[in-house]
Amino acid sequence: WYDIAIGYAAHTYLLPVIGNTFYIVLKGIKGTGKSQFQKTISRLSYNGVWAGNLTAVTAPRVAHAYMADTHIDEFEKKEGEELKKLQKLLNSAYQKEGKYIQSNTDGSSIEDQITILESFSPKTLSANKLHADLYDSFMDRVILLKSAKANREIKDVDEIDDNEEESFNQLQAEFGYFILQHWKEIKAEIDQAKEDIDESNREEKKLAIYQGIVTYFLGEDKGKAVADRIRDSKEL
């Protein structure tokens, strides 16, 4: 999971120049570290927000206002119309052109009746189990991670002491600075990976981002290996 986590965090700094994103869905029983993974990755990402039980109405407003990388807990509790609305939102929010349009016919003018929000935003979601009727179009944009209980105790990121907090903040600052300093070179690797795929294939688009980032840091062979591992596995 380490290369998945770092690749995800790195790409959040590059959204304006790469133009598309993807989602991580963590599946596993309670106590397997899903929320800790989300909280930790949110601390490394650009403008990461631990959003908890975010709704389809709130999510585009957070994205529009803060261009936030949001992390949603208890995805299995989304049901019915709320689940459909959230999936439709995520199906548009994976690319820079994504919009969320809301109408309110109580407004006195047409301008007051229509609200258009920028919905483009990376996200992770966690669930004890997945709904059987999730849209294929949504799952095509997802990397599915299966969580299991660790053999060692994992410290709660919310309970770190002041020294650890300072170290974490320093790590995030240095990580973000490095990505932004080298964005042209990283983007070049992502663009090269995109040339080797079918751009109309949603699954391949998410792989190109990962392949390009891992290639920049670890070389072409490792980049292709990571992409192949994700491609060949329904869950990791």
Disulfide bonds with the S-S distance in Angstrom:
none
